[in-house]
Amino acid sequence: MAWTTKLLKTIKASQALLVRIMYGVHATIGVVLAASFTNNFNLFFFEIFIIVSAIEYVVTVKKSKKGEWKWFLPSVLIYISWLTPQIFIMEYKAKQIRLDILTNMSETVSLSFCPVNLATTEVTIDVLDVTSDTANGEDTKQTHDMIRQLAILLQQSMMLVFIAGRWVGPKGAMTREQLSQLLLAYVGMAADMLEFITETLKIPEVACNNVLVTLVFVIWLWSLLQYTLGLTATKQRKTRVVGTASAQQDSCGVVHGMRSFLQCCCGGEIWALMVSVIMQDGPYLILRLYILFKLHDFGQIFFTVKNGILFCLQLYRISIVIGVVVKEKKEGDKDENEIPTDDPPYQLKEVKVSSAEKTDIDHPVNEEKTDTKDPPSEYDNDDGKTENKHAVNENGNGKSDFS
């Protein structure tokens, strides 16, 4: 039995090591690309996360019995902190090229003329020569488009690494069913996140606006932190997969007190829905509404309406689940604190007694007097006669002891 336990621990440790190698290799590729295209070799200091990841791996394997933490994944947080700065730096580099081109075109030109894709934008070579780190206009165009393509490639591959890492890595305290739900939730989350950052940065009014570009990156990074949540994410996006109110009701049962109520909510579907609303759908909807009504970009109508519908459905779902839990709590308290009056075993009824029965109750008959029948004698049965015969035979005079 001991060798099987050691074997399981070795397998889980190998799985955890494989996942961290995947994270490290992908993040290192991002660091190399960002440093080479921005000529900022100080970015290689981010490789210090190799040591941080190694320390985290040792602590997780030693302290966690399942090979992974239940509620929070430090390895994913390290990976996000390692790679996302490289994506931001590359996007900021491309944005700076666009701003330089826009400034050189005209001092009063509107942001709506921001050249998002230089390969399809007609810009003269003189305008493209404004940047100091490029030799000619064609190099500027190629550099901008290459940086943008590599940044998008890193974003998409990052989502794939999230999904593959959770699939290959140790399950921790999750069952196979919970892992399948988590992977489905990861796919839905990844699609929404990629759609948000790629479609939003294609808007000219956003692509050349420092504040909006920074806001898009901050909101996107905030939504990425959902991948650091472990078991909570198994019920996330159930409105897009499957789920019923009875599931939350069965998992919670009857709760007592505010502490038990919070444990029930935070450990179930309510908490997962709240995380999704606060960390993704809510911020996405607010920014898209601003773009739609403030910048008058009607190309985002579909995504804005989709976000609004999903946001409302999740709030409605939260209200339903909370109502089910509160109702069960009230019914449980009522069953324990109140005795039902319509239950026959607990109801005292008045019984009508006749006069004869009343006399018997007031003057009970003496059982000794009424029972006049003598107890059976040993001579009244065959066994008694047999015993008497034995007594006679044992007497030397041949007479009975009673004669």
N, C-alpha and C positions, 0 to 999 in steps of 0.2 A: 504493500500500500504506500510505503514511503517513496519508493522509486517512481510510482505513477504521479505522485504529487510533485516531485522534483522535475519530472518530465513536462508536466503541465506548466510549471513555473518557467522552465527553459523556453518552451514554445511561446509563451506570452512575452517573455523578455525579448526574444528574437523578433516577434512581431512589432513590439514597441520600438526596437532599434531600427527596423526596416522603415517604419513610418518617419522617424526622425532623420534618417538618411535621405529620404525623399524630400522632406522639407528643406534640409540643408543644401542639397544639390540644386534644387529649383531656386532657392533664395540666392545662392552664390552666382548662378547664371544671371539673375537680375542685377546683382551688384556689378558684375563684369560689364554687362551691357550699358548700365547707367554711367559707369565710370568712363567707358570708352567713348560714348557719344557726347558726354558733357565735358570731357577732359578734366574731370575732377576726381583725381585718384585718392583723395581723402575718403571717398566712399568705401574703400576697402577696410576701413576701421569697423564697418558693420560686421565683418567676419568674426568679431569678438563674440557674436552670438553662437558660434560653434562651441565655445567653452560653456556658455550659459546653457545651451541645449544639452551638453554632456552632463552637467551637474543636475539638471532637471530630470534627465533619464535615470540617473543613479538613484535619486531620491524617490522617483515614482516607482521604480521596480522594487526598491527596498521597503517602502512604506505602504504601497497599495497591494492588497491581496489579489485583486483581479487583474493587475497589470495596467490599469488605467483608473483615473479618478472618476467618481460618479457624476458630480455636478459641474465641475470646471476642468478644462483641459489646458494646462499651462503650456504644453508643447505647441498648440495651435496659436496661443497668444505670442509666443516667441517667433513663430513663423510669420505671423502678420506684422509684428514689429520689425522683422528682418527684411521683408520684401516690399511692403507697401511704400516705404520712403523712396525706394528706387523708382517705382511707378510714378509717384508724385513728382520726383525730380525730372523724369523724362517728359512728363506732360507739361510741367512748368517751362522746360526748355523749348518745347514746341510752341507753347503759348507766347513766349518771349519773341520768337521769330515772327509770329503772326503780328504781334504788337508793333515790332519794328517796321514791318512792311506796311502796316496800316498807318503808322505815323508818317512814313516817308511818302505815302500816296497823297495825303492831304491832311492839314492840321484840323480841318473842320469836318472830315469825313465821318459818317455815322458808323457805329459798331455793327450795323446790319451788313456792312460790306466787308466784314472780317473774313479773310481767306482761310476757310477751315481746311480745305484740301487743295494744296498748291498744284497738284498734278492736273486738276481740272479747272484751275483758275488762271485766267489770262492776266499775267503780271509781267511787266517789262523787266529786262535784265537790270536796268539802272535801279529799280526799286528793290530788286533782290540783292543788290550789292551792299545794302546798308549794314549787314551784320559784319562784325569784325573778325569772327572766327571762321569764316568761309572764304574760299578763294574767288569764287564767281557765283553768278546767280543760279546756275544749274546745280552746283553743289549745295546751295542753300535749299533749293526745292527738294533735292534728294534727301538731304539731312532731315528736313522737317517731316517729310512723308515717311522716312524710315523710322524715325523716333516714334511717330504716331502709331505705325503698324506694330512696332515692337512692344509699345506700351499696351496696346489692345491684346497682343498675343500673350503677354505676361498676365493680364487680367483674366483672360479665358483659361489659360493653363492653370492659373491659381485656383480657380473653381474646380477644375478637374482633379487637382492634387488634394483639395479638401475632401472630395467625394471618395477618391481612391484611398487616401490615408485613413479615413474612418472605416472603410470597408476592409482593408487589409489589416489594420491595427487590432489590438485586443478589444473585445466587446465590453470589458469591465463588468459592471453590474447589470448590463442589459441582456435581455433574452434575444433570440433570433427574430421574433416578431417585432420587438422594439427596434432592433437594428434595421430591419427592412423599412419600418416607418421613418426612421431617422434618415436613411439614404434617400427615400422619396422626398422628404422635406428638404434635404440638401439640394436636390435637383431643382425643385421649385424655387428655393431661395436664390440659387446661382443664376437661374434664368432672369429673375427680377432684378438682381443686382447688376448683371451685365447689361440688361436693357436700360437700366437707369443711367449708368455712367456713359455708355456709348451714345445713346440717343440724345442725352442732355448736352454733351460736349460737342455735338454736331450743330447745335444752334449757334448761328454767328454772334448773336447778342451775348451769349454766354461764353463762347470760346475766346473772346478777347477782353473779357471783363475779369479783372483780378479778384474781385470780391466773390463773384458768382462761381468762378472756377475753384476757388478755395472752399466755398460753401459746399459745392458738389463733392469734393474730395472728403471733406469732414463728415458729411452725411453718409457717404459710401463706406468710409472707414468705420463709422459707428454701427452700420448694419453688418459689417464683416465680423464684428465681435459676437454675433450670434453663434458663430461656429465654435467659439470657446465654451459654449454651454453644452453639457453632456446629456444627461437623461432628460432634462427639460425639453430639449428639442425633439424628443421622440413623438410628442403630441402636437408639435408645432405644424401649422399649415393643415390641420385636420379638416378645415373647411374646404380645402382643395383636394383632400384625399378621401378620408372617410371618418366618421365619428358620430356618436349619438349622445344625447344628454344622459341616457341611462348608464353610459360607461363611467361618467364622472360620478353619478349617483352610487353605482356599485362600488367604486374605488374608495369613496369617502364614507359611505354608510351613514351612521348617525354620529355627529360630532358634538362635543360638549365643550363649551367655553370658547373664548376668542382665540386662545393659543391653538387648540385643535382645529378651529375653523381656518386659521391662517396656514397651518400645516397641510390641511386638505387642499386648500386653494393653490398654495405655492408648489405642491407636489403633483398637481394634476394639470388638467387642460386649461383651467383659468389662467394660471401663471404663464403657460406657453403662449396663449393668445395675447396676454398683456405684453409679453416680451416682443411679440411680432408687431403689435400696434405701436409700441413705444420706440422700438429700435429700427423699424423698417417702414411699414406702411404709413404711419403718421408723418414722419419727416419727408418721405417721398411725396406724399400728397400735398403737403404745405409748399414745398419748393415748386412743384408742377403747377399748382394754382397761382403762385406768384408769376411764373413764366407765362402762363396763359393770359392772365388779366393785366399784368403790369407790362410785360414785353410784347404782348399781343401776338404770340407765336401760336397759331392755331394748328400747327402740325402735331402738337402734343395733346390734342383733345382726346384721342382714343386712350392714351396712357393715363391721362388725368381722370377720365371717367372710370376706367378700370380700377385705378387706385381708390377712387371714391367709393365705388360699389363694394370693393373688398373691405375697405375700412369700416363701412357701415355694417356689413355682414358680420364682421368680427366683433364689433361692439354689441350687436344684437345677440350673437352667440354667447358672449360673456354674460349678458343680462339673463339669458335663459339658464345657463349653468349655475349661476349664483342663485337664481330663484329656486332651482331644484334642490340645491344644497340647503338653503335656508328653510325650505318647506320640510325637508326631511329632519332637520334639526328641531323644528317646532313640534313635529309629530312625535319624535323620540322623547322630548321633554314632557309632552302631554301624557304619553303612555307610562312614564315612570312616576310622575307626580300626582296623577289623578286616578281614582278607582272608578271605573264605569258603573253607574247606578242601574243600568238595564241588564246587567249580567246576573242570571239566576243564582249562582253560588254566593254572591255578595249582597243579595237583596233579602231583607227581613220582611216576611209577609205575615199577616194576621190569620191564624187558623181557627176555624169555628169548631168547637167541641160540643158533642151532645151531652145531655144530662147524665146518662149512664156512664159515659166515658169520664165525665167530670167527677162522678162519685168514686170510680175506681182510682182516679188519680189522687183524690183527697184522702181516701181511706184504702190504702193498699191492703190486699189480702195477705195474711201471714203464710208464707210459703211452707213453713214447717207443719202448720195445721192442715192445710189443704192437701198436702202430700201425705195421705194416710196409708199408702201402699208400702208394706214392709219390703226391705231389700231382699233380694233373692237369697235363699239359704243354700248351704252346700248340699242339702238333701233334696233340693228341688231340681237338680240337674243330674245328668248321668255322671258327670265328673265327681260330684259329691259322693254318690253311691260307690263309685270305684274306690275313692279314698277311704270310705268307711269299711269296705271289705278288707282293704290292706291293713287297717287298724285292728280288725278282728283277728286276722291271721297272725299278726305279730303278737297277740296276747297269748300267754301260755295256757290259760284256762279255757281258751276257745270261746270266750265271751267278749262281748263288746264293752268298751270303756264306759258306755252310757247306760248299761243295764243295771 
